[in-house]
């Protein structure tokens, strides 16, 4: 327990990391910070510690995702891997992408520095930028030995490093940004496995009522080379804003994710703010005149919330201008999702946080489909745009912030996937086991973190 630390020097952050990919297909990371230091230091060192402790896994994830032309050398002479989508020297299209992301990063950080003292949205976004700055420094082997280094200008320097670890955060937005900016060279880029470097992951979801209990299932659809996964638990006792001493509701979040990525991407979240969040991606027809649609189930329990999310792509070319012109007036999707997960205590609040500063990569509206769930006892989504919003809220208690997780492709009624049995010669991605046949595991983050969640169930039911 950080609060029971007996050392003279306060511990800012602690990480517990286990790599059991060969045993059960998963790595797990539990990251906790101490509220005895200011929030920005908690955020920075949480990011630094995560990337530092998962450095080999992060490198492998980079290589498996893009491979090939990814090595560059920094001034210290250390060779680093960087996302091969835009290696040095930058092409004209990569320069255009970097300019867009840098402009957006500068806008976001300046809003945080200007408004974060009183505005909870911008304060929480800014702390994510500090977390990413820590990750960037860890990946580039930069160690900050004096807290006075972590100034506003130091954070602003993150805008010059938007093509490194930062790109990993943008899985949901990047494909749409490339289309909006008309960058076909990057849209069509493939890795060594012939898989598009930039793609929008799709998922399916199922919520099922069985004998007074609630079951949730989320399945991520991604290339096999992307199976380096991390089950994470963040416990960050951050303040609501720069002046308020009150702790954020969603200080603890359990989610499936990837190396050095601060959001889920899949997405599946369980939070101490009584939210279960799950997101999945679909395709809207042009006639619907929507940029993209996020379908998110929000389930409210006594002790936690679960949020499950997916996104619908855009086929209306006229609407790309909204994304194209959004660099200086919007916040990208993963950072708005994280703010909503940390701050919202019911469905309506979640929607309110998520739609603010919309980046043009999501159409946000809400509806209550509780009656549908009760009538048919389930709600399923297999990427069919039956309706854009979907949410269910229940008072059934969730015991703790844990989940049952299976790594790898399904093998119920088919042979398990095995790299060595592929009929054509294909390179095996780094750090992958040969045979992907693992029994499910049950996470147990709360057991060794020693934190108890205070039951408090919201009355409001809302969906979007």
Secondary structure, DSSP 8 states (H G I E B T S, - for coil): -GGG--SSS---EEEEEEEEHHHHSEEEEEEEE-TTS-HHHHHHHHHHHHHHHTHHHHHHHHHHHT-SS-EEE-TTS-EEE--GGG-SS--HHHHHHHHHHHHHHHHHHHHHHHHTTT-HHHHHHHHHHHHHHHHHHHHTT-----GGG--HHHHHGGGG-TTTHHHHTTHHHHHHHHHHTT-HHHHT-B-TTS-BSS---EEEEEEEEETTEEEEEEEEE--GGG---EEEEEE---BSSSS---B-TT-EEEEEE-TT-SS-SS-EEEEEEEEEEEEEEEE--GGG--S-EEEEEEEE-SS-EEEEEEEEE---GGGHHHHHT-TTT---HHHHHHHHHHH-SSHHHHHHHHHTT--SS-B------HHHHHHHSEEEESS--S-S-----------SS--EE--SS--SSS--EEGGG-SS-----TT--SEE----EE--HHHHHT--------S-----
